[in-house]
Amino acid sequence: MTAAEAITFFKPLDPHKKITGPLALLSEVGLDYLRLGQPVNALSGGESQRLKLVHHLTRKSNEQSMLIFDEPTTGLHFDDVALLINVFNRLVEEGKSVIVIEHNLEVIKCADWVIDIGPEGGTEGGLIVAAGTPEKVAEVDASHTGRFLIPILAGQQARIAEEPRRPRPSKDLSRDIRVRGAREH
């Protein structure tokens, strides 16, 4: 049975939530469709990341820790991304440090701090193009992430195909990384 089916099945038999509590966490991170006993090696990368998240949520530890997630929204429906963001916020409220490597703009816009690495991929990347709050990253002309954050932060959907591409930054990024409206010195 799936985790969702197991919650329904065990709920009347589990007043202290020893069984349904951990299963409810699977639901919180959008994994309620997983089958109990399913081999871990059959999970996608995003599912594995979220299962790791559930593991940390079940531990009741007051110790400080840093959690690193690599593209945990892979394959997630928009509604499940919102659930995942809520869980990340819960971890932060519990005093955990959460680092998320992500391309999903809904996750990026909710971050306390963004580090945009680029300006392109592969040999054309590897440099810090922008760093700061999502709003500050959106102000950096050389940041592709910033360009796509602008409409998201304004509460609009990004129109990727319609947006004109910003000029490609030169190899000397110190010339290109400017905050709009900042004076040059």
TADA-V772058 format. One line per field, one symbol per residue. phi: phi as a letter, one per 20 degrees, with the letter a starting at -180 (. if undefined). burial: + if it has 24 or more other C-alpha atoms within 12 Angstrom, else -. A space follows every 50 residues. Layout:
phi->???
burial->???
//
This chain:
phi->.ffffffffegfecfelfefgffffgffdndfefefnffffeefffffff ffffgfffeddeffbdddcdlfegmefgfffffffffgfffffeneecdc ebdffffffeffbcdedrfcemfecndfebbqfgffffeegeefggfefg fffendefdffeffffgffffefffeecegnfeed
burial->--++-++------------+++++++++++++-+-----------+++++ ++++-++---------+-+-++++-+---++++++-++--+----+-+++ ++-++++++++--++++++-------+++++--+++++++++++++++++ -++---------------+---+--++++------
//
